[in-house]
């Protein structure tokens, strides 16, 4: 499946506009329409994929968004580009909060669509030109339970199944992750750390592996920019990939709430 730059950019704009309208329509029966819009924009020396086993190995820009209302459905897309502004992956994530208790939450999700991109020469009408090819995963399903241990301390898990459509992709992808989270480790009155270790199992058709990944973020209270690092290490695997891998990122975060009377 080949994409020109204009085509994939148009797809991005149209899809974002469509899902924003869907999110707004969830509240049409309320006297007040409330839309929460938050996200991050990160620049990094080494872009990591949604599954940290895989990295770009080059500088990248990663953007994440979350569009939600007071209802249970949210739209949480992720876009990854190389610094040359070539798309690397677009993941359009729908999530539904099935259980929302004080100490326990459970979300179900799907990636619709999930696209990864490669670029290279393509011959068309006898002329060689650079083209962007999309590789598709469908269906992709996820289950995300999360337990609140105490304030700012969580124990999360993540389970995903994905099916690659193109012949060069793994037909069956299984990803299971255990994710404790320490969200506000105070250093001073203004500065704090977020510590997000992860232990996960990945299976790609007949190949599998066990990995550990660690995320560490330094942030300032009330300041939108933060510095973070992600480190990934295979413990036991027969999946072809890097050994120890890491990056460092500068991230801008925003959180907006819109209310229409």
Secondary structure, DSSP 8 states (H G I E B T S, - for coil): -EE-HHHHHHHHHHHHHHHHHHHHHTTTTSSSEEEEEEEEEEEESS-B-SSTT-B-SS-EEEEEEEEE-SSSEEE--EEEEETTS-EEEEEEEEEEEEEE-SSEEEEEEEEEEEEEEEEEEEEETTEEEEEEEEEEEEEEEEEEEEEEEETTEEEEEEEEEEEE-STTS-S-EEEEEEEEEEEEEESSSSEEEEEEEEEEEEEETTEEEEEEEEEEEEEETT-SEEEEEEEEEEEEE-S---SSEEEEEEEEEEEEEEEE-
